[in-house]
Structures are given as structure tokens and as C-alpha cells.
Amino acid sequence: MSVLWLVCLGLVSGAGAGLLAGLIGIGGGIVIVPVMYYGLLSAGASADQAAHVAVATSLAAILLPQNDPYPARV
């Protein structure tokens, strides 16, 4: 599996997650985490490692907006 394939997979899944979030209002993690999991499995990672990396990446993406101070948004 090439890096280009993984990048294309990320772009397509990100576009799909954005489309579903805009049309239906669901969170992007419903699309991104399973795609990342199966992408890592096909890249040769074990099932345990793939699950940990997919969930940890999703949680790490939440940390940046979460650390935004509340008074700055008011």
C-alpha cells in the first residue's frame, strides 16, 4: 500500500465526512475512524494497533478546538 493511496483515502473519507456532517449533521468520526481503521489494517498494522491509532487520532483532533479559551469566543 502506497502513501499516495493512503492520502487519497484520507481525502475521500474527509470529503464524505464533511458531506454527511453538512447534510445530516452527524459527526465526522463516524466516517473517519472506521476508514482509518481499515486503511491501517490493509497497510499491515495489527487489529489492536489499528484500533488504538484510529481512536487516538480522533481524540487528538478534538484536543485542539477543545483548548480554545471560552472568553475569546464570546
C-alpha positions as CSV (number, residue, x, y, z in Angstrom):
1,M,0.0,0.0,0.0
2,S,1.5,3.3,-1.0
3,V,1.5,6.6,0.8
4,L,-0.4,8.1,-2.2
5,W,-3.2,5.6,-1.7
6,L,-3.5,6.4,2.0
7,V,-3.6,10.2,1.2
8,C,-6.3,9.7,-1.4
9,L,-8.2,7.5,1.1
10,G,-8.0,10.3,3.7
11,L,-9.1,12.9,1.2
12,V,-12.1,10.9,0.0
13,S,-13.2,10.0,3.6
14,G,-12.7,13.6,4.7
15,A,-14.9,14.8,1.9
16,G,-17.5,12.1,2.7
17,A,-17.5,13.0,6.4
18,G,-17.9,16.7,5.6
19,L,-20.7,16.0,3.2
20,L,-22.5,13.9,5.8
21,A,-21.9,16.4,8.5
22,G,-23.3,19.2,6.3
23,L,-26.3,17.3,5.1
24,I,-27.3,15.1,8.0
25,G,-25.5,16.7,10.9
26,I,-23.6,13.7,12.1
27,G,-20.1,13.8,13.4
28,G,-17.2,13.1,11.1
29,G,-15.8,10.5,13.4
30,I,-18.5,8.1,12.3
31,V,-16.8,8.0,8.9
32,I,-13.2,8.8,9.6
33,V,-12.4,6.3,12.4
34,P,-13.6,3.2,10.5
35,V,-11.9,4.3,7.3
36,M,-8.7,4.9,9.2
37,Y,-9.0,1.5,11.0
38,Y,-9.5,-0.5,7.8
39,G,-6.8,1.6,6.0
40,L,-4.3,0.8,8.7
41,L,-5.3,-2.9,8.6
42,S,-4.7,-3.0,4.9
43,A,-1.3,-1.3,5.5
44,G,-0.2,-4.2,7.7
45,A,-0.9,-3.0,11.2
46,S,-2.4,-5.4,13.7
47,A,-6.1,-5.1,14.7
48,D,-5.2,-3.8,18.2
49,Q,-2.7,-1.2,16.9
50,A,-5.1,-0.1,14.2
51,A,-7.9,0.4,16.6
52,H,-5.7,2.3,19.1
53,V,-4.3,4.6,16.4
54,A,-7.7,5.3,14.8
55,V,-9.3,6.3,18.1
56,A,-6.3,8.2,19.4
57,T,-6.1,10.2,16.2
58,S,-9.7,11.1,16.5
59,L,-9.3,12.1,20.1
60,A,-6.2,14.2,19.3
61,A,-8.2,16.1,16.6
62,I,-10.7,17.1,19.3
63,L,-8.0,18.4,21.7
64,L,-7.0,21.5,19.6
65,P,-10.5,23.0,19.4
66,Q,-11.2,22.0,23.0
67,N,-8.3,24.0,24.3
68,D,-9.7,27.2,22.8
69,P,-10.4,29.6,25.7
70,Y,-14.1,30.3,26.2
71,P,-13.8,34.1,26.8
72,A,-12.2,34.6,23.4
73,R,-15.3,33.1,21.7
74,V,-17.7,35.4,23.5
